Amino acid sequence: MMGPPDGPTNENAFIWQRRIYYDDTDAGGVVYHSNYLTLMEQARTEWLRHLGYEQRVLIEEDTLFAVTHIDVRFLAPARLDDMVDVTVQRPITVRPVRLILHQTIQRPNGEKILIDATVQIACISTSFRPKKIPKPMLERMQPWI
């Protein structure tokens, strides 16, 4: 566990800013569709880090998170060299072993939403069995719930 959370947030979302690189794009210079999922995964990792949890430490503590369902709406493309804000919004649902999060990828300052997604995540052990989300983690999420 790390220190208290600090970083890029507003009252409703964790915001992780990222530039679009050549390897994110297809031959047309737009982000390849599956790479949006990678960007959202990276933002969730940074959100957990913001809450004080690093993936490496969680693994050592027998805690993993696995996406079990994702619903993505592709609204507009991001292109090579664009800056985008990848967000993790307040959880829609918090259950003992499951979170449902809303995520977006948008132009900076909320200018235009490019990707709108709902992501269901299960907490599991390193043996891939369902596991309750650790209480301290849920407590750190409280301001967000």
ZIMO-V654049 format. One record per residue. N is the residue number from 0. PSI is psi in radians with two decimals (999 if undefined). Layout:
{{N/PSI} {N/PSI}}
This chain:
{{0/2.49} {1/-3.02} {2/-2.98} {3/2.65} {4/2.47} {5/2.78} {6/-2.92} {7/1.82} {8/2.85} {9/-3.00} {10/-0.32} {11/-0.18} {12/2.65} {13/2.33} {14/2.18} {15/2.05} {16/2.43} {17/2.43} {18/2.57} {19/2.15} {20/2.92} {21/-0.75} {22/-0.11} {23/-0.26} {24/2.90} {25/-2.98} {26/-0.37} {27/-0.01} {28/0.21} {29/2.73} {30/2.25} {31/2.41} {32/-0.73} {33/-0.37} {34/-0.36} {35/-0.62} {36/-0.68} {37/-0.76} {38/-0.72} {39/-0.67} {40/-0.78} {41/-0.70} {42/-0.68} {43/-0.65} {44/-0.75} {45/-0.58} {46/-0.81} {47/-0.72} {48/-0.72} {49/-0.64} {50/-0.16} {51/0.28} {52/2.24} {53/2.46} {54/-0.74} {55/-0.77} {56/-0.70} {57/-0.72} {58/-0.76} {59/-0.47} {60/0.30} {61/0.65} {62/2.17} {63/2.82} {64/2.33} {65/2.33} {66/2.23} {67/-0.34} {68/2.49} {69/2.37} {70/2.04} {71/2.32} {72/2.12} {73/1.90} {74/-0.63} {75/2.69} {76/2.65} {77/2.58} {78/2.87} {79/2.30} {80/-0.06} {81/2.61} {82/2.39} {83/2.65} {84/2.11} {85/2.12} {86/2.68} {87/1.93} {88/3.00} {89/2.44} {90/2.40} {91/-0.73} {92/2.39} {93/2.06} {94/2.94} {95/-0.63} {96/0.20} {97/2.49} {98/2.49} {99/2.11} {100/2.62} {101/2.29} {102/2.59} {103/2.74} {104/2.19} {105/2.91} {106/2.65} {107/2.59} {108/0.47} {109/0.38} {110/-0.84} {111/2.26} {112/2.22} {113/-0.71} {114/2.35} {115/2.16} {116/2.61} {117/2.23} {118/2.17} {119/2.25} {120/2.31} {121/2.49} {122/2.25} {123/2.82} {124/3.01} {125/-0.18} {126/0.21} {127/0.51} {128/2.54} {129/2.50} {130/2.48} {131/2.46} {132/2.28} {133/2.37} {134/-0.78} {135/-0.61} {136/-0.77} {137/-0.67} {138/-0.68} {139/-0.47} {140/-0.29} {141/-0.80} {142/-0.36} {143/-0.27} {144/999}}
